[in-house]
Amino acid sequence: MYNRLYYKYTVNDQGLNFNIELAGKSKEDVKVFREEEAIVVKVNDQKYIIGYEDFAYSSLYDYDSVKAKMKNGLLTIIVPKIKKIEK
């Protein structure tokens, strides 16, 4: 069962940056992983989803290289842009 996740995000030269407030949660309480066409945030027994279809240019981002960090109740998820390989 997936629940609605409230987040703020920004787009910059490096990619998509999501900020999610999870007050009172520690790094051990949170897991972030990819599942089909979405990023899943699991907080204890609750699952939340960020679907790729929410972003018009989702093909520009490397969802296989998602990074996450948790600090002071703020979860930051970084989805890097796909780097163009010059010939």
C-alpha positions in Angstrom: 0.0 0.0 0.0 1.4 3.4 -1.0 0.6 6.7 0.7 0.9 10.2 -0.6 4.3 11.8 0.1 4.7 15.6 0.4 7.9 16.9 -0.9 9.6 20.0 -2.3 12.0 19.7 -5.2 14.3 21.9 -7.2 16.0 21.4 -10.5 19.6 22.5 -11.1 22.5 21.7 -13.4 23.2 18.5 -11.4 19.6 17.1 -11.5 16.5 16.8 -9.4 16.8 17.5 -5.6 13.9 16.4 -3.4 13.6 17.6 0.2 11.2 15.6 2.5 10.6 16.5 6.1 10.5 13.4 8.3 10.6 14.9 11.8 11.6 12.5 14.5 12.9 9.9 12.1 16.4 8.7 11.9 18.5 7.3 9.1 17.8 3.8 10.3 14.0 4.4 10.0 14.2 5.4 6.3 15.0 3.3 3.2 15.0 4.7 -0.4 15.0 2.5 -3.4 13.8 2.3 -7.0 10.8 0.2 -7.9 9.6 0.0 -11.5 9.0 3.6 -12.6 9.2 5.2 -9.2 11.4 6.1 -6.3 10.0 4.5 -3.1 10.6 6.0 0.3 9.9 3.5 3.1 9.5 4.9 6.6 9.2 2.1 9.1 6.2 0.2 7.7 4.8 2.9 5.5 5.6 3.2 1.8 5.5 6.4 -0.2 6.1 6.8 -3.9 7.5 9.5 -6.2 6.4 8.5 -9.7 8.6 9.4 -12.7 5.5 10.5 -14.7 5.3 13.5 -12.3 8.3 15.0 -14.2 7.9 16.1 -17.8 11.5 15.5 -18.7 12.1 12.3 -16.8 14.2 10.8 -19.6 16.9 13.4 -18.7 17.6 11.9 -15.3 19.4 8.8 -14.2 17.0 7.0 -11.8 19.5 4.1 -11.4 22.0 6.4 -9.6 19.7 7.9 -7.0 21.4 9.1 -3.8 19.8 9.9 -0.5 20.9 11.4 2.8 19.1 12.0 6.1 20.1 14.8 8.5 18.1 16.4 11.3 14.8 15.0 10.1 15.3 16.1 6.5 15.6 13.5 3.8 17.3 14.7 0.6 17.1 12.6 -2.5 19.3 13.5 -5.5 18.5 12.2 -9.0 21.4 13.1 -11.2 21.1 14.3 -14.8 22.3 11.9 -17.4 25.6 13.1 -18.6 26.0 13.4 -22.4 29.0 11.5 -23.7 30.9 13.5 -26.3 32.4 11.6 -29.2 
